């Protein structure tokens, strides 16, 4: 293997490790803070539709935390459609908003970087 292939292999390993850490952080937040998060967003139909996922085991909790982080990080779409309560969003604790935004942007970055590595590998010809 050439040096660039080794470097890209390590970069792929870093992405996989980052995704595993992200899953761990998201599951920790889901298992420890879920009830509190849902209490703060009880008037939001976009959240309450997803609320039964908390009883869906680890996968359901991941989906629910991902949904909540997406809605809190990018509220414009849900506010326009009336699925997110402005009052709930304004009263949502800032530390939770910050953690959920970091969670959302980090997974976007990790998946984007993984996609970039894949595209570069395709262009260079390492993936056939």
C-alpha positions as CSV (number, residue, x, y, z in Angstrom):
1,X,0.0,0.0,0.0
2,X,1.1,3.5,-0.8
3,X,1.4,6.3,1.8
4,X,-1.7,8.1,0.6
5,X,-3.7,4.9,0.9
6,X,-2.5,4.4,4.5
7,X,-3.3,8.0,5.3
8,X,-6.8,7.7,3.9
9,X,-7.2,4.4,5.8
10,X,-6.4,6.2,9.0
11,X,-8.7,9.0,8.2
12,X,-11.5,6.5,7.6
13,X,-10.7,5.0,10.9
14,X,-10.9,8.4,12.6
15,X,-14.3,8.9,11.0
16,X,-15.6,5.5,12.2
17,X,-14.2,6.2,15.7
18,X,-15.8,9.6,15.7
19,X,-19.2,8.1,14.7
20,X,-18.9,5.6,17.5
21,X,-18.2,8.3,20.0
22,X,-21.1,10.3,18.6
23,X,-23.4,7.3,19.1
24,X,-22.2,6.9,22.7
25,X,-22.7,10.6,23.5
26,X,-26.2,10.6,21.8
27,X,-27.2,7.4,23.7
28,X,-25.9,8.9,27.0
29,X,-28.0,12.0,26.5
30,X,-31.0,10.0,25.4
31,X,-30.9,7.7,28.5
32,X,-30.2,10.5,31.0
33,X,-31.9,13.6,29.7
34,X,-34.8,12.4,27.4
35,X,-37.6,13.1,29.8
36,X,-36.3,16.6,30.6
37,X,-35.9,17.4,26.8
38,X,-39.4,16.2,26.1
39,X,-40.8,18.3,29.0
40,X,-39.3,21.4,27.5
41,X,-40.9,20.7,24.1
42,X,-44.3,19.4,25.1
43,X,-46.2,21.9,22.9
44,X,-44.3,20.9,19.7
45,X,-46.2,18.6,17.5
46,X,-43.0,17.7,15.5
47,X,-41.5,16.4,18.7
48,X,-44.5,14.8,20.2
49,X,-45.1,12.7,17.0
50,X,-41.6,11.3,17.5
51,X,-42.0,10.9,21.3
52,X,-43.0,7.2,21.2
53,X,-39.6,6.4,19.8
54,X,-38.2,6.7,23.4
55,X,-39.7,3.3,24.1
56,X,-38.1,1.8,21.0
57,X,-34.8,0.7,22.6
58,X,-31.4,2.2,21.7
59,X,-32.3,2.7,18.0
60,X,-35.5,4.5,18.8
61,X,-33.7,6.7,21.4
62,X,-31.0,7.6,18.8
63,X,-33.7,8.5,16.2
64,X,-35.5,10.6,18.8
65,X,-32.3,12.5,19.9
66,X,-31.4,13.0,16.3
67,X,-34.8,14.4,15.5
68,X,-34.8,16.7,18.5
69,X,-31.3,17.9,17.7
70,X,-32.3,18.6,14.1
71,X,-35.4,20.4,15.1
72,X,-33.7,22.6,17.7
73,X,-30.7,23.3,15.5
74,X,-32.7,24.1,12.4
75,X,-36.1,25.4,13.7
76,X,-37.1,27.6,10.8
77,X,-38.7,24.8,8.7
78,X,-40.8,23.6,11.7
79,X,-41.7,27.1,12.8
80,X,-43.1,28.0,9.4
81,X,-45.2,24.9,9.3
82,X,-46.5,25.5,12.9
83,X,-45.0,22.2,14.2
84,X,-42.7,23.9,16.7
85,X,-43.9,26.2,19.4
86,X,-42.0,29.5,19.5
87,X,-42.6,29.7,23.3
88,X,-41.1,26.2,23.9
89,X,-38.1,27.1,21.7
90,X,-37.5,30.4,23.5
91,X,-37.8,28.7,26.9
92,X,-35.6,25.8,25.9
93,X,-32.4,25.8,28.1
94,X,-29.4,27.2,26.4
95,X,-27.0,24.4,27.5
96,X,-29.3,21.8,25.9
97,X,-29.5,23.9,22.7
98,X,-25.8,24.1,22.6
99,X,-25.2,20.4,23.2
100,X,-27.9,19.4,20.7
101,X,-26.4,21.8,18.1
102,X,-22.9,20.4,18.6
103,X,-24.3,16.9,18.3
104,X,-26.1,17.8,15.0
105,X,-23.2,19.7,13.4
106,X,-20.7,17.0,14.5
107,X,-22.7,14.2,12.8
108,X,-23.1,16.4,9.7
109,X,-19.4,16.9,9.7
110,X,-18.5,13.3,10.2
111,X,-20.8,12.1,7.5
112,X,-19.7,14.8,5.1
113,X,-16.0,13.9,5.7
114,X,-16.8,10.2,5.2
115,X,-18.5,11.1,1.9
116,X,-15.6,13.3,0.9
117,X,-13.1,10.4,1.6
118,X,-15.3,8.1,-0.4
119,X,-15.4,10.5,-3.4
120,X,-11.7,11.0,-3.3
121,X,-11.2,7.3,-3.2
122,X,-13.5,6.9,-6.2
123,X,-11.7,9.6,-8.2
124,X,-8.3,8.2,-7.4
125,X,-9.4,4.7,-8.2
126,X,-8.9,3.0,-4.8
127,X,-12.5,1.8,-4.8
128,X,-13.5,-0.3,-7.7
